[in-house]
């Protein structure tokens, strides 16, 4: 016989057990109750151990009675007292009593037999209970197999000798408690006392619920052993099963009901018995052969009956039994319970005040909802209110398990509820559910909050929220509570980071815990995003239709969508990024990226801005450097999706990159978006290529550099890689080496050229941009690469299609002559068109305090310094570009010239620049009339306005057609305000030398001279006369301002015009300065000039010529020519006298000493011509003229300027007319020189280079010279 393991305390054999079973008969009475019946009250104290043992072992004989029989009340009381004393001794002195009893095995067995005989002979329930307790205690303490077997044999023999089960209660109760105290006896009873089962069946059909309860209790203990249960399976199927259910169904006492339910709980642990019990057909078949059984009884109906009872214990036990059935197979067994309408009563029990009953009902319902039939019967529609109210009530308690079970049930219902059956029939109920979840997710208990997150995710479904009006405010509050709880939990873990090595395991566990909680939070947020997307197609869900028209509409889908975007930006992204710093979980990142993808759809009007923010976002230390979302997503794909695993993550990453790339391409930084056709092509390219990319950056670069033949799919993959690098670089995320990428892009383009392919425009645009960005300053493209790029560009209809606005791209196109010659003009035009700064504020800063230039201008200015020919392109842009673009070019050039005075820009460029400026103004709406009106409203101090205005008016009078010049002069002369302003300006000529108006005075004198000439030439009407004091003019020439050569030249232009008009201009009137002396005879001849003024003017001209300023010298010679003509017309002698002054010779030779071939300067040639015309041999002799001619013959006339050639032509004509060429060889030399001169350009339209801008003053060289 196998050894029996027994060692439980006596207490464990008493009363009710936790499995729902009770001992049979009167076993429910406690020891205290027994003592209360009088046994313990008789004795004064416990007997010593030895006498108690002896008294119990050898009780005094009673005459006329067999040993152990009851002999009256006194005898019963005495025996009860002895048993109590022995029990007390056993409890208090366990080891001593056990030692005494076990000293002699025969005595021990005899003692057990005596106690068992007493048990069987006594009818007093208290005595039998006490006997059972003592037997159980002594047996478990002795732990002797022979003793246990003896007791089992006695029990078996007693049951076999009973003609009826009437007296079996005590024996059955003893067996049940004995197996309970020593569980291993269950197997022994079944194997060695198999016919005992027949006696148990007799007990079940005996009409005593006490005996039936004891039998059920013993059966429950037997079936608690898997081995015994397996051996008794046939017994159950054939005999016990139908009889047992009938007994349970008809039980009237609570003791029998509980013990039956206890047996049922043990049976329901085994799938075999569950299948038998739930098989209604099998039960009816078995019931036919069993007396006392009813075939119409089914377990769902029996348990339903118990659920309907008002006994909480039975209700809880019934719910436990239903749960025990369902855990085996909800799909198989749930329909039977649903058809019995059990869910209805379980929902009613949710309102119970018993936490145990509520928890049990929730547990049972959680399994029932796995069956679709549960929903088709609409149980949830009628029960959801009970669930919500129960949840609200339970959250106010401290029962965490109840919180969790209630939330689990709610989540299951929300998840499994069919979409076609509306769960919440009113917005109030939906609101209450949301508020309950809000309270639950805010729970300080993490497990409760985690269950609430799952329920929230299921709650955010369209069919749950579509009851109008949609309460977006409540949804927002729920999401805020959810996100704040997650953020709080994350911060709590971060603040509790353990120190030292011993806590590393705890730290890993905390990180894992936080990751799970964050994942649940993100899943809930993703459900909210999906909800917003689904509501976009529902007109009734856009806003609350019950909101007053005048009220602020905050409860709208649009406001909710923007909240989602804001919450993701401020909470979701930071939490995920902090988690990424410690670990990466593919499931979490899958949910996170799907949220970002959904947000592109939720807020379409902000998708480009959101994409840019994501790409510009710094993600921290996850990849050891600052990173963008492009890099993050590519790293995820490379880490988790390279071996075809995590296909869902790969798809989500690809979808996210697809939308993000399209959004970034659709809204570039400063250039226009691509066309629909281009976006469509890119869309198709990304859709096919992105899922195939799962390599790390070095591998991608190597693949991009591969020049082997590429098939279509591989080429598309290259296109995608290039676009990803392009977008990352645009947003300053350079996660691959610039040098390596530079080489890879070159190889890629050469591969395309080798295969005769033309990449999509956006791909070539990306290639050009990356080459420009990654090109090192000291590293240039090979000639073959430049040639390949040009060939690609030649096939593009418009350069704008591949243009990206960046300074380095501008440098790229202008650095290579082959590209600049063809595309320099267009790329500069695009550059200035997309520039958003005018740089006008830089002009107001002095050179000592120049601010730092923008990076774009720095690159442009560096190019202008190294490649001056770009200036010509810019000048052309001024004229040919739209106004805004030309304006930016002008401001940039002005800033460049002012900040780079060391750059030698020739007069050709400067004149071209000014002329194009004026043409631009005219062709875009500016007119002399408008400008003159503007000037008339200004004062002489408005330099910023007047200077460009005067320049424009001056250009209008010199650089347009003669008819236009005449019309402009007529319009301007009619402007009284302008004339008065000019008169004031001329009067300021003798102001302080440091006057800031010097440049403006230059323009005023030049304008006055031009007006006078045009008026005199065209006999134009004069509305306002200008008064000029001649003495003041001469004084300004005699005492010129420092660095004011241009002002002197302008005054000389005015005097030349006045002299040529013999001071007869209707516009200009010379007025005396104060009192004048009486005129001399010669003054009368020269009137209105006086001889003293002539001498003052001549001396002034001589002094100015000595300064050797080219422009001023030209003006001086022109004025001297006009003066001598004026004098010659009135007094030839005076003219000859002035021309023959000895000082003139000194002046001439001083000018000739300026350098080699200085005689070929135009002003010297004109001066010599003037002296020769007045036959001033004292100034220039015949021999000296011959030397000049000899020098001319030796000079290379092709290198001379047009102005010099004109002066030389006049010099030759003057000599020829005077007959100074008597020498034949000299005449031949002169003739050859004249024939070699190019045609004269003295007539017609002045060339472009005639107009210059000197010190901010527009100056016509022809006007100064002639």
C-alpha positions, 0 to 999 in steps of 0.5 A: 500500500502506498504511503500516505502524506498527512500533516495538516493541522486539525483546524484545516479539517473543520468547517467550510472549505474554500472550494464551496463544499461542506462536510455532510450531516451535522458537520457544519457545527463548530467545536465551540457550538459543541461545547456550548451544548454542555460538554465543556461546562461540566468539567473544571479543567483538562485532564492530564494527558495519561489519564485522559488517554486511559479514560478514552481508551478503557471507559468503565463498563456499563452493565447490560450494554455492549462496549461503546453503546449509549447508556443514558444521558450521563454516559453520553456526557461523560464520554463527550467530556473525556473526548474533549479533554483528550482533544485539548490534551492533543492540541496543547501537548501534541508531541507528548500525546502522539508519542504516547499513542504511537508507543504501542501500535496495537494500543493505537489501533485499538484506540482508533477502533474504540473511537470509531465504535463510539462514532458509530454508536452515538446518535448525538450530533455533538458527540459524533462531530467531536469523535470525527475531529479527534479521529482526524487529528490523531490520524494526521498527527500519527502519520502511520499508514497502518493506522490510516488503513485500519480506519479506512477498513473500519469505515468500509466495513461499516458501510458494507454491513449497513442494510440501509444508509440511514446510519451512514452519515457519521461514516460518510462525514468521517471519510470526507474529512479524512480525504480532505485532511489527507488528499492522497487518500482519494487515489487509495480509496478509489483503487483499493475500495472501489466498491465503496462507490456503490455505497455512495450512490446508495447514499445519493438516492437515500431520501436524506439531504444530510446524507446526500450532502455528505456523499457529495462532499466525499465525491468532491474530495475524490474528484479533486484528485486527477488520478482518482477522477480519471479512474472514476470517469466511467462511474460518473458517465454511467451512474453519477452524472444524471443523478447528481444534476437531479439532486442539485436541481431539487436540493432544498437545504443550503448544505446540499446545494453548496456541497453539490456546487463544490462537487460540480466545481471539481468536475468542471476542472476536467474537459471530459466531464464538462463535455458530458455535463453539457451534452444534453442528449447524453444526459437523457440517455444515461438518465433512463437507466438511473433511478431517481434521475430526471432527464429534463435537467440541464446544467444552464437551467440549474445554474440559472435557478441558483442565480435567481435565488436570493442567496448571495453565496449560491449566486456567486457559486453559480457564476463560478460554475458557469465560468468554469464551464466557459474557460474550456471552450466559450464558443462550444458552451456559451450558446447554451447559457445564452439561450438560457438567458443567463446574461440577463441575470448576470447583468442584473447582479452587476448592481449588487452591493456585494463586490464578490458577486459583481466580480464573479458576474463580470468574470462570467460575462467576459467569457460569454461575450466571446460568443457572437450569439451574445450580441445578436441577442442584444444582451449588451444593448440592454446591459451596457447601462448596468456595466457603466454604472457598475464601473462608476460605482466600483471605481469609488471602492478600493477593490483593485481586482474589481476595477480590473475585471470591470474594465476588462468586461467593458473593453471586451464588449466595446471591442466585440460589439458588432458595428451594425448594432448600436451599443449606446442608444443615447448621447448621455450614456456615451458621455457617462461611459467616457467619463468613467473611462476618464476616471479609470485611466487617471487611476493611481494603480497602474494595472487599473489604468492599463486596463482602462487604456485598452477599454478607451481604445475600444471605446473610440470607435465610430459606431460607439460615438456616432450618436448625435451630437458627437461630444468632441469635448468629452473625447478630448478630456478623455484623451488628455487624461490618458496622455497625462497619465502616461506622461506622469507614469513616464516621469515617475519611472525616470525620477526613480532610476535605480543606482548601482549595478544591483538594480539593473534588473529592476531598471529593465523591468521598469523600462519594459513596463513603461513601454507596455503602458506607452504602447497601450496609450498610443493604441488609444490615441491611434483609435482617436485618429481613426475616429477623426478620419472616419468622421470626415465623411459624415456631415452630421459629425462635423459639429454639434447641430444643437449649438447656437449660431452665435456661440463659439463652435469649439465642439467640432471635428476641426477643433478636435482634429487640431487638438490631436495634432497638437497633443501628438506634437506636445505629448506623444512625440516627446514620450516616444523619443524619451523611450527610444533613448532606452529601448526600441520596440517594433510594435510600439514604433508601428503604432506611433508611425501609423499615428503620424501617418493618420495625422497627415490625413486628419489635418490636410491643410497642415500636413506640409507644415507638420511634415516639415516640423517632423523632419526638422525635429531633433530626436535626441540620443537614440542614434547617437546624434541629432536625427530627423524622422526620415533617418529614424524611419530608415533605421527602423526598417534596417534594424527590424525589416531587413530579413522580411520580418515585421512586415507590418512595421515595414508597411507602416514605415513605408506608408509614413515615408510615402506621405511625408516625402510627398508633403515635403515635395509638395511644399518646398522651402522657397520654390513652387510646388511640382506639377500634378504630373510630377507628383503623380510620377513621384507617388508611383515611384515611392509606392513601389520603391519604399517597401524594398528599402531596408538597408543601412546608410552605408549599404544604400550608398554602395547600392547608389554607387553601383554602375552595373546594369540596373533593372527597373525595380532596382533603379526605382529603389535607387530613385527612392534612396536619392529622394530620401537623402535629398529631403533629409539634406534639405532639412539639415539632416546629413546622416551620411558623409557628404564626400561619400554621397558626392561620389555616389550621386556622380556614379548614379548619374553616369550609370544613367548616362551609360544606360541611356536613361533619363531620370524623373525630373524630381530625381534629377533635381535631387541629384543636382542639389546633392552635388551642389551641397556635398561638393567640397570647396577644393573639389570640383566635378570632372569634365565628363561629369559636367558634360553629362549634367549639361546633357541631362539639362538640355533635355529639360524644357525649363530649368525651374523644374529642377531648381532648388533655392540654395546658395550652394546650388547657385554656386554650382551653376556659376562655378563651371563655365560650361554651365554658366554660359548656358544656364547662368542667366536663368539660374540667377533669375530664379535665384533672385525671384525666390529670394525673400530679402531686399537688403535695402536696410544695408544701404543705410549703414556706414562702412564702419558699422556694416552688419553681417550679410545673409548667407545667400549674399555672402555666397553671391558676393564671393562669386562676383569677386571671383567671377566678375563676368557675372556682373554683366548677367546681373546687369542684363537681369535688371532690364529683362526681369520682372520689377520685383526681381530687378529690384532685388538685383539692384539692391544686391549690386548696390550693396556689393559695390559699396562693400567692395570698393577695391573691385575695379568695375569699369565705366562700361559696367557702371554706365550700363548699370545706370542706363538699364536702371533708368529704362526699367523705371520708364518701362514700368510706369515711371514718367517725368511728369510724376517724378517732377510733381514728386520733386516739387513737393520736396525740400532740398533736404530730402536727398534720398528722394531727390537724388534718384529723381534727379537722376531719372529726369537727367536720363530722360533728357539725354538717353531717350530719342530726340522727340522724347527728350523734347516732350520730357523737357516741355513737361518738366519746364511746366513744373513750377515746383521743380523750377523753384526747387532747382533755384533753391538748390543752385543758391546752395552751391556756396554752402559749407564744404561738408554739406551732404548735398554735394551730389544733389547739387551736381545733379541740379546744375546738370539738370539746369544746363540740360533744361536750358539747352532743350528750351533754347533748342526747341523754343519751349515755353517757360513758366518759371525763370531761374535766377543765377548770380554770375559772381557766385558761380565764378566764385564756386569755380575759383574756390572749389570744394574738396573732392568736388570735381564733379560739382565743378564739372557740372557748373562748367556745363551750365556756363558752357550752355549759357555762353553758347546761348550768349546768355539769352536763355529764356529760362536762366537769368543772370542777375548781379550780386549786389552793387556793380561798378560802372562798366568799362568800354570793353565791358559794354562789348562783352555784356552781360559779362565783364572783363573781370569776370572773363579773367576770373573764369579763365584763371579758374579754368586753368586751375581746374585743368591743372588737377588733371581729372579726366572728366573735369578737364573735358568740362574745362576745355568745353567751357573754354571753347564756348568762352573763346567763341563768345569773346570772338563773336564780340571782340576777336582781339580779346579772344586772341588775347585770352588764347595767347596768354603765356600761362596757356603754354605753361598749362599745356606742357604741365598737362603733357608731362602727365605721362607717355603719349599724354598728348593723345588724351582727348582734353589735351588734343582739344586744347591744342586744337583750340590754341591752333584755331586762334593761331597762338604760336606762342603757346604751341609752335610749328615744330611742336606740332610736328612732334605731336604728328610724329607721335601720332604716326607712331601710335596704335590708333586702334587702341584709342577710345572713340572720344580720343579719336574724335578729338584727334580727328578735329585736331587734324582738320584744324591743322589741314585748314590752317595749312600748317602741313607744308612738309610733303612727308608730313602731309602724307603721314597726316593723310594716312592717319586720317584714312586709318581713323574709324568713322566718327560717332559724333552724331546720333544716339549716344552709346550705352556707355555714355551714361555713368553713375558717379558718386550716386549722380547720373552723368552723361559723358557726352554732355560733359564733353560737348 
